[in-house]
Amino acid sequence: MRDGFLVVDKPEGLTSHDIVGIIRAATGEKSVGHTGTLDPFATGVLALAVGSATRLIQYLDESYKVYDATMRLGVAMDTGDPTGAVLAEAPVPELDDETVARVLEGFLGEQMQAPPAYSAVKVDGKPLYWYARRGKEVESAARPIVVHALSVISRTPDTLRVKITCGRGTYARVLAEEIAVALGTVGHLIALARLRSGPFEIADALSLNALASIVAADGSLPWPAVFRAPRDEPRPPWNPRPDVTEALDAKLVSPLSALSHLPLVDVDAETARKIRHGQAPTQPVHTSGVGERVLLMDGGDLVAIAEIAPLGFKLQRVVQGI
């Protein structure tokens, strides 16, 4: 299988690691990793790096996220989502469109946000959810986030569905709780779909049913029958792996597309050869670009990711075969 990024539309109930395992089984490729997790109850864009592309994850720009979030007003959960226990209840005031719009506007821009108790943020080497599940309260420092846009998709007397455009590190669960409080009640997320994560969008995502139709000899089988068959039942026949990987190759986002936020710098064939042997180019560079990351290209081939230095480039990742 070619190296690149496969965008999966994660269904509710599976972890991000579950999806990684499914792709590994379907392709036979051991080197598969997700670029950013989704909670099990959440759905939508989960980008997976395949093959050598796993070494490029740290250079992705996934700072721009878009979510479709539905919150229930009047009930707070200890987890901030439908998987937890009821923490508090409060009446929901009568709300009009103007009030809701004004409250949402107050959450725009840069702000500080503390991660939720049920999150993977680590304190003293353990994730916060480890403490929360044991009834231990642990403080975690608030972190800067940015919310670019909030717009109402629909609402009822006790639900509010909004489109959230935000920066990386924003917890939609916390934002939903804070919005509910600002509206004069309490609340929690009941549904969350990620529509975009950096360069990866839901329109390009492969559903597990579509994946199952590629993998299984019987293309009509639903994904649980293909990838989650009970252990005491035989797995339905799968197509030959070369056929599967060829079909999935057409779905991959290329490394160049995924890293399109980085400028391109052309090098000649001899310079490319030296780079692949670990020798950084020493050609002078305009000092205004010092510290900027770029993609070093030999024609249409990606050779390396580098940082501009005063007298050349500092190689950060030499790329072979992409």
C-alpha positions as CSV (number, residue, x, y, z in Angstrom):
1,M,0.0,0.0,0.0
2,R,1.2,3.5,-0.8
3,D,2.2,5.9,2.0
4,G,-0.3,8.6,2.8
5,F,-3.3,9.6,5.0
6,L,-6.6,7.7,5.0
7,V,-9.6,9.7,6.3
8,V,-12.2,7.5,8.1
9,D,-15.7,8.5,9.2
10,K,-15.5,7.0,12.7
11,P,-18.9,5.6,13.9
12,E,-20.2,6.0,17.4
13,G,-19.0,3.4,19.9
14,L,-15.5,2.6,18.6
15,T,-12.3,4.1,19.9
16,S,-9.7,5.7,17.7
17,H,-7.4,2.7,18.4
18,D,-10.2,0.3,17.2
19,I,-10.2,2.0,13.8
20,V,-6.4,1.7,13.7
21,G,-6.7,-2.0,14.3
22,I,-9.4,-2.4,11.6
23,I,-7.2,-0.6,9.0
24,R,-4.2,-2.7,10.0
25,A,-6.2,-5.9,9.5
26,A,-7.7,-4.8,6.2
27,T,-4.4,-3.7,4.7
28,G,-1.7,-5.8,6.4
29,E,0.2,-2.6,7.1
30,K,1.6,-2.6,10.6
31,S,2.6,1.1,10.5
32,V,-0.8,2.8,11.0
33,G,-1.5,5.6,13.5
34,H,-4.2,8.2,14.0
35,T,-3.3,11.9,13.9
36,G,-5.7,12.8,16.7
37,T,-8.2,10.9,18.8
38,L,-12.0,11.1,18.9
39,D,-14.0,10.0,22.0
40,P,-15.9,6.7,21.5
41,F,-19.3,8.5,21.5
42,A,-18.1,11.0,18.9
43,T,-18.2,10.4,15.1
44,G,-16.6,11.9,12.0
45,V,-13.2,12.7,10.7
46,L,-10.4,10.5,12.0
47,A,-7.2,10.8,9.9
48,L,-4.9,7.8,9.8
49,A,-1.3,7.9,8.7
50,V,-0.3,4.8,6.7
51,G,3.3,3.6,6.2
52,S,6.0,6.1,6.2
53,A,3.4,8.9,6.5
54,T,3.4,8.1,10.3
55,R,6.7,10.0,10.5
56,L,5.0,13.1,9.2
57,I,2.2,13.4,11.8
58,Q,4.0,15.9,13.9
59,Y,4.3,18.3,10.8
60,L,0.6,18.3,10.1
61,D,-1.4,21.5,10.7
62,E,-4.6,20.3,12.4
63,S,-5.0,23.6,14.3
64,Y,-8.3,24.2,12.5
65,K,-11.2,22.0,13.6
66,V,-14.9,22.0,12.8
67,Y,-17.6,20.2,14.8
68,D,-21.3,19.6,14.7
69,A,-22.2,19.5,18.4
70,T,-25.6,18.9,20.0
71,M,-26.0,19.6,23.7
72,R,-28.9,18.8,26.0
73,L,-29.8,21.6,28.3
74,G,-31.0,21.0,31.9
75,V,-28.8,18.0,32.7
76,A,-25.1,17.9,33.5
77,M,-23.1,14.6,33.4
78,D,-19.9,13.9,35.2
79,T,-18.2,13.0,31.9
80,G,-19.7,15.9,30.0
81,D,-21.2,13.4,27.5
82,P,-23.8,10.7,27.4
83,T,-21.5,8.0,28.7
84,G,-21.5,9.3,32.3
85,A,-23.8,9.6,35.3
86,V,-26.1,12.5,36.1
87,L,-24.2,15.2,38.1
88,A,-26.8,17.9,38.3
89,E,-30.2,19.1,36.9
90,A,-31.5,22.6,36.5
91,P,-34.5,24.2,34.8
92,V,-34.0,25.6,31.4
93,P,-35.1,29.2,30.9
94,E,-37.2,30.2,27.9
95,L,-34.6,31.3,25.3
96,D,-35.0,33.3,22.2
97,D,-32.7,33.5,19.1
98,E,-31.2,36.8,20.2
99,T,-30.3,35.6,23.6
100,V,-28.7,32.4,22.3
101,A,-26.7,34.3,19.6
102,R,-25.5,36.8,22.2
103,V,-24.3,34.0,24.5
104,L,-22.5,32.2,21.7
105,E,-20.8,35.5,20.7
106,G,-19.3,35.7,24.2
107,F,-17.3,32.5,23.6
108,L,-15.6,33.7,20.5
109,G,-11.9,34.5,20.4
110,E,-9.0,33.4,22.6
111,Q,-9.7,32.1,26.1
112,M,-8.4,29.7,28.7
113,Q,-10.0,26.3,29.1
114,A,-9.3,23.6,31.7
115,P,-9.4,20.1,30.4
116,P,-12.3,17.9,31.6
117,A,-11.9,15.4,34.4
118,Y,-12.5,12.6,32.0
119,S,-9.7,13.3,29.5
120,A,-6.4,11.9,28.5
121,V,-4.4,14.9,29.8
122,K,-1.8,13.6,32.2
123,V,-1.0,14.7,35.7
124,D,1.9,13.1,37.5
125,G,2.1,10.5,34.7
126,K,-1.5,9.4,34.8
127,P,-4.4,10.6,32.6
128,L,-7.1,12.6,34.3
129,Y,-9.7,9.9,33.7
130,W,-7.7,7.5,35.8
131,Y,-8.2,9.8,38.8
132,A,-11.8,10.6,37.9
133,R,-12.8,6.9,37.8
134,R,-11.4,6.5,41.3
135,G,-13.2,9.5,42.7
136,K,-10.1,11.6,43.1
137,E,-10.2,15.3,42.2
138,V,-7.1,16.6,40.5
139,E,-6.5,20.1,39.2
140,S,-5.1,20.6,35.8
141,A,-4.0,23.9,34.5
142,A,-6.2,25.8,32.0
143,R,-4.8,26.0,28.5
144,P,-5.2,28.7,25.8
145,I,-7.7,27.9,23.1
146,V,-9.4,29.8,20.3
147,V,-12.9,29.6,19.1
148,H,-13.3,31.1,15.6
149,A,-17.0,30.7,15.0
150,L,-20.2,29.4,16.7
151,S,-23.4,29.2,14.7
152,V,-26.8,27.6,15.6
153,I,-27.8,24.7,13.4
154,S,-31.1,24.0,15.2
155,R,-32.6,24.1,18.7
156,T,-35.5,23.0,20.8
157,P,-36.6,24.0,24.3
158,D,-34.0,21.7,25.8
159,T,-31.4,21.0,23.0
160,L,-29.0,23.2,21.2
161,R,-27.1,22.1,18.1
162,V,-24.2,24.3,17.0
163,K,-21.4,24.3,14.5
164,I,-18.1,24.9,16.2
165,T,-15.0,26.2,14.4
166,C,-12.1,26.2,16.8
167,G,-8.4,25.7,17.3
168,R,-6.6,22.5,18.3
169,G,-6.9,21.5,22.0
170,T,-10.5,22.8,22.4
171,Y,-12.7,20.4,24.3
172,A,-16.2,20.6,22.9
173,R,-17.6,18.9,26.1
174,V,-16.2,21.8,28.2
175,L,-17.5,24.4,25.8
176,A,-21.0,22.8,25.8
177,E,-21.0,22.9,29.6
178,E,-19.9,26.5,29.7
179,I,-22.4,27.6,27.1
180,A,-25.2,25.9,29.1
181,V,-24.2,27.8,32.2
182,A,-24.1,31.0,30.3
183,L,-27.7,30.3,29.1
184,G,-28.8,30.0,32.8
185,T,-28.8,26.2,33.2
186,V,-26.5,23.2,33.0
187,G,-25.9,20.8,30.1
188,H,-23.8,18.2,28.3
189,L,-23.0,17.0,24.9
190,I,-25.3,14.3,23.5
191,A,-23.8,14.1,20.0
192,L,-20.5,15.3,18.4
193,A,-19.4,14.9,14.8
194,R,-16.0,16.2,13.6
195,L,-16.4,17.6,10.2
196,R,-12.9,18.8,9.6
197,S,-9.5,18.4,11.2
198,G,-6.9,20.6,9.4
199,P,-6.6,19.5,5.8
200,F,-8.9,16.4,6.4
201,E,-12.6,16.8,5.7
202,I,-15.7,14.7,6.1
203,A,-16.4,14.8,2.4
204,D,-13.2,12.8,1.9
205,A,-13.9,10.3,4.7
206,L,-14.4,6.6,4.1
207,S,-17.2,5.1,6.1
208,L,-16.7,1.6,7.7
209,N,-19.5,0.3,5.5
210,A,-17.7,1.5,2.4
211,L,-14.5,0.0,3.7
212,A,-16.3,-3.3,4.4
213,S,-17.6,-3.3,0.8
214,I,-14.0,-3.1,-0.4
215,V,-12.6,-5.7,2.0
216,A,-15.3,-8.4,2.0
217,A,-16.0,-10.7,-0.9
218,D,-19.7,-10.1,-0.2
219,G,-19.8,-6.3,-0.7
220,S,-23.3,-6.0,0.8
221,L,-22.3,-7.0,4.4
222,P,-22.4,-4.3,7.1
223,W,-19.1,-3.4,8.7
224,P,-19.8,-5.2,12.0
225,A,-20.2,-8.5,10.2
226,V,-16.9,-7.9,8.4
227,F,-14.7,-6.5,11.1
228,R,-16.5,-7.5,14.4
229,A,-17.8,-11.0,13.8
230,P,-18.2,-13.0,17.0
231,R,-15.3,-15.1,17.9
232,D,-17.3,-18.3,17.7
233,E,-18.4,-17.5,14.1
234,P,-16.1,-17.8,11.0
235,R,-15.0,-14.5,9.4
236,P,-16.7,-13.9,6.1
237,P,-14.3,-14.3,3.1
238,W,-12.2,-11.2,2.3
239,N,-11.0,-10.1,-1.1
240,P,-7.3,-10.6,-1.9
241,R,-5.2,-8.1,-0.1
242,P,-3.6,-6.6,-3.2
243,D,-7.1,-5.8,-4.5
244,V,-8.0,-4.2,-1.2
245,T,-4.9,-2.0,-1.0
246,E,-5.2,-1.0,-4.6
247,A,-8.7,0.3,-3.9
248,L,-7.7,2.1,-0.8
249,D,-4.7,3.7,-2.5
250,A,-7.2,5.7,-4.5
251,K,-8.7,7.0,-1.2
252,L,-5.4,8.2,0.3
253,V,-4.6,11.9,0.8
254,S,-1.0,12.3,-0.4
255,P,1.7,13.6,2.0
256,L,2.1,16.7,-0.2
257,S,-1.6,17.5,0.0
258,A,-1.6,16.9,3.8
259,L,1.4,19.2,4.2
260,S,0.2,21.8,1.7
261,H,0.5,24.5,4.4
262,L,4.3,24.3,4.1
263,P,6.1,26.2,1.3
264,L,7.9,24.3,-1.4
265,V,11.6,24.8,-2.1
266,D,13.0,23.1,-5.2
267,V,16.4,21.4,-5.1
268,D,18.3,19.8,-7.9
269,A,18.9,16.0,-8.3
270,E,22.5,16.2,-6.8
271,T,21.3,18.2,-3.8
272,A,18.5,15.7,-3.3
273,R,20.9,12.8,-3.4
274,K,23.1,14.5,-0.7
275,I,20.0,15.3,1.4
276,R,19.0,11.6,1.4
277,H,22.4,10.8,2.8
278,G,21.9,13.3,5.6
279,Q,23.8,16.2,4.1
280,A,21.9,19.5,4.5
281,P,22.1,22.1,1.7
282,T,24.2,25.1,2.6
283,Q,22.9,27.6,0.0
284,P,22.3,31.1,1.4
285,V,18.7,31.9,2.3
286,H,17.0,35.2,2.9
287,T,17.1,35.8,6.7
288,S,13.4,36.8,6.8
289,G,12.5,33.1,6.5
290,V,14.8,31.8,9.2
291,G,12.9,29.3,11.4
292,E,10.2,28.6,8.9
293,R,9.5,25.0,7.9
294,V,9.6,24.1,4.2
295,L,9.3,21.0,2.0
296,L,12.4,20.4,-0.1
297,M,11.3,19.0,-3.5
298,D,13.2,17.3,-6.3
299,G,10.7,17.8,-9.1
300,G,7.5,16.2,-7.9
301,D,9.2,14.1,-5.2
302,L,9.3,15.1,-1.5
303,V,12.9,14.8,-0.3
304,A,12.8,16.3,3.2
305,I,11.1,18.6,5.7
306,A,13.6,21.3,6.7
307,E,13.8,24.5,8.7
308,I,15.3,27.5,7.1
309,A,18.6,28.5,8.7
310,P,20.7,31.7,8.1
311,L,23.1,29.8,5.7
312,G,21.0,27.0,4.4
313,F,18.6,24.4,5.9
314,K,18.4,22.4,9.0
315,L,17.0,19.0,8.1
316,Q,14.1,17.8,10.3
317,R,12.9,14.8,8.5
318,V,14.5,13.1,5.4
319,V,11.8,11.3,3.4
320,Q,12.5,8.1,1.5
321,G,10.1,6.8,-1.1
322,I,7.2,9.3,-0.7
